[in-house]
């Protein structure tokens, strides 16, 4: 869940998870390979983190390797982008 105070640091996200959430927000539904290219990370690392994000309820698998942000993921990705800017 997103912390009530909107502080994304309370989510205990890794840098790869943060970058992946923002990349999904920017790119829309996508596969780990493309998200890895967008973030400059290794595709296996992004793939593992997508599973972690799925377990946290922030992304969902649409099948065929495609991931999408959940409604909570969209809210958090926007908060992360604001923190980054």
N, C-alpha and C positions, 0 to 999 in steps of 0.2 A: 504494500500500500504506500501511497505517496504521503509523506509526513504532512501534518496539518499546517505547519508553519511554512511549507513549501521549500524547505531546505533539502535539496537533493543529496547533500553529503550524508544525511541520515540513512540513505538507502544502501550505503556501503557498496557502491558500484566501482568496479575496476575501470581504469582508463579505457580499456578496449570496449567494455560495456557501454560507457558514456559515448564514445565515438560511434559505436554501432547504432545506438538509439538515435543519435543525431543524423547519421547517414540514412537510416530508415525513414526518418521524418523528411529529410531532403529529397530522397530518391523515390519514396513509396515502396510498395512491396517488392522484395528482391531476394536473390539467392546469396549465400555466403561468399561465393567467389567475387561477385560484383561489389559486395559490401567491403570485402577485404581490399579490393582495388581502390575503393573510395576512401578508405581509412589508412591505407598504407600498411596494413597488418597482414599477417599470414592467414590464408583461408581456413586452415585447421583451427587456429586460435579464435577466429571470428565464429566458426561453426560451434565450437565448445561454448563460447560465451552466449551465443544465441540460445542454446539449450538452458544455460543458467538463467538467462532473461525470461525464457519461457516458464521456467519453474517459479520465477518471481512474479509471474502474471503480467509482464510488460510487453511480451511479444507472443505471437501465436503462429504455429505452422499452418500454412494453407495447403500443404501437400506438394509433392514434386520438388521439395527443397526450397520452396518459397516461404519467406517469413513476412509478417505484417505486424505493425504496432497494435496493441490493444488500446482501448480508450485510456486506461491508466498510463500506458506507455507513451501515448501522444502527449498527455499532460506533462509527464515527467520530461520528455524530450524537449518540449518548449521551455520548461524551467531550466533545464541544463544549458540550452542555447542562450537563454538570458544571462545565466551565471557566467558563461564563457565570453559573452560580448562586453 
